[in-house]
Amino acid sequence: MRRIVLLSLALPLCLSAQAAAQTCVGMPSFAAGRMQVSGGAQFADGASSVGASFGYGSPKGLYGKAGIGSTSYDAFDGSSFDLNLAAGYQIRMQHRAAELCPVASLSLGSGPNDVLGSGVDMSNRTFAFGAAFGGSVGRNPQVRILPNASFQFANTRVTLDNGTSSPSDSETYGLLTLGTGFVFNSRYSLNPAVSIPIGLDGGDASLGLMGAINFGR
């Protein structure tokens, strides 16, 4: 059971990682609007995750995001409620078409409860930090293509509460995310990506798709 839990818990982090930066992960820059709404899904063998987030940031500096979501676990016939917080800093490289972003995120999950009728409730916490790098290719101002990559170090702690005791276990691993963003009219984006756990025994890659809209001044 521990292996299934830890492998599945990488999914909310994958979704948070895609929402963590801007040009760095192929999303519209906050220069196109200081507020952003995004939503997406992540799929892996035995689990899937969906979520949405709201972000606010400056065009050339600090930004933050908060999101909610849910992860479904086939093995447990149940799902969790997920809360995600992320922050980063956009650094324009000397080549103006590229950007580097230090990023950090915190994911909290509650559930599934009464796992397989055992009376055990599950919860989790994942903290991650790392960096994302992305750049623009092509010269079409209406459609920007932004290949990108990010790597984060993560620690996930899982707690199982049976009403009398709450044993926990943790795992530290890396998460490599590779994607390509398609940004339309500087404000709308579609972002397919693949996320690969590194150092997580038996970890499988997951596929994700996210969309975002920037607005405001």
N, C-alpha and C positions, 0 to 999 in steps of 0.2 A: 504494500500500500504506500509506503514512504516514497518509492521510486515514482509511482504514478502521480502522487501529489506534487512532488518537486518538479517533475517534467511539465505538468499542466500549469503550475503557477508561473512559469515563464511567460505565459500568454498575456496577462494584463501588463507586464513590463514591456513586452513587444509593442503593444498598442500605445503605451505611454511614450516609448522611445520614438515612435513615428510622429507623435504630436509634440515632441520636446523642443524642436528647433524650427527655423524658418527656411531660408534659402538652403541651409545646410541639409535639410531633408526634403527639399523640393516643394516647399509650400510658399504661398505668397509672402512677400516681405511686408513687415509692418509699415513700410513707407507707403503702401497702398491702402492702409487703414489700420488704425491702432488697436482695433478689436477684431477678434477672429473666432468663428464658430467652426468646429470640425467634428467629424464623426467617421467611424470606420469599424472594421471587423478583422479578426485574426483567426486563422484556422490551423489546427494541428491534429495529428492522429489522436483521437480520443477526447478532444476538448475544442471548444470554440469560445471566442470572446467578442463582445460588441461594446462600444462605448462612444461617448460624446464629450467634448470639452469646450470651455470658453477661455480665451486668452487675451491678454492686454500687454502691449509692449511699445518701446520706442523704435524708430526706424534704424538706429545704429547702436543700440545698447542692450539694456536689460529687458527681459520679458518674463512673464509668469503665466501659468495655466492651471486650471482646476477642471477635473472631469469626473464623471460617473460612468459605470458600466456594469456588465454582468458576464461571468464566465460559467459555461455549462460543462460539466464533467460526465462523460458517458459512463465511466466505471462506477460513479456514485449515484447516478440517476438523480442529480441535483445540480444546483447552481449557487454562485456566490454573488453578493453585491460588492462592487469594487469602487473605491474612491482613490483618485490619482491626483497628485500635485507635482508640478514640474516647473523648473526655472532654468534660464540660460542667459548667455551673453553673446551677442552677435559681433564678430570681429571681421571686418572687411579686409581681405588679403590685398597684397600689393597689386595683384591682378584683379581688377574690379569685378570680374565675372565669378570670382570664387569667394567663399566665406567659411570661416571656422567658428564653431560654437562650443565652448565648454557647457555641459549640461548636467543636471542632477534631478532626480525624481524620487518620490515616495509613493508607494502603492499599498493600500490597506484593503483587505478582503474579509468579508464576513459570510460564512457559509461554505459548503452546504451544511444544513443542520440535520440532526438525526440521521447521520450517514448510514444508509442501507438498513434503517430500522434499529441501529445499535444504541441509540441514545447519545451518540457522540456528536458534538458540534465542532466544526472546523473553522479556523480563522488563520489569516496570514498577514505578514508584513514584508515588503520588499523595498530596500533602499538601493539606489543605483547612481553612479556618477561616471562621467566619461567625456567624450567629445564627438562632434559630428562635423563632417566636411562635405561641401557640395559646390558645384559650379554650373555655369550656364553654357550650353552649346547651341549653335545656330544663331541666326540673325533675325528671325521673324518676331516682331514686337508683339504680335497677337498671341503667339503660342511659344512659351519658353520651355525648353527641355532641360531638366536639372538632374543629372546623375549625382548620386550621393552615397555616402557610407558613414556609419557611426559604430563606435565600440564603447561599451559600458561595462564596468565591474559592478556586480550585483550580489547582494546577500538576501536570501529569502529565509524567513523563519515561519514554520508551520506549528500551530498550536491545536491540540485535540482536547476538548473539554467534555468530560463524561459526567459532570455534575459534582464530583468529589475531588478530582484532581485534574490538572491541566498540563500534561507533559508536552514538551516542544522539541523540535529539531530544526536545524538550520543547514544551509548549503550556500557556499560562495562560488560564483562562476562568472564567466564573461558572456556578453551578448553582442554578436556582430550582426548589423543590419545593413543590407544593400538594397537600394531602390532607385527609381527614376520618377521624378515629379514632372507633371505636365501642367503648367500654369497658363491659364487663359485670361487675356485682358488684364493681367497683373493682379487680379482679385480672386480668381477661382482656381482650384487645383484638384487634380486626381493623382493619387500616389500609391502605385503598387510597390510592394517590397517583400523581401524574404529575410527572415531573422533566424540566426543560427546560434544556439547555445554552445559555448565552448567551456570545457572542463566540467560539464554536468553529465555524469555517467549515464549513457544511454539516451542523451538528449537528441531530439529530432528537430529538424527545421520546420518553421511555420510560415505560412503565406498570409499577407495582409493587404488590405485595400482601404485607403482613407481619402476623404474629400474635405475641402476647407473653403471657407468664404471669408474674406476680409472686408471690413466696413468701418465707417467712422473716420474721424480726423485725428 
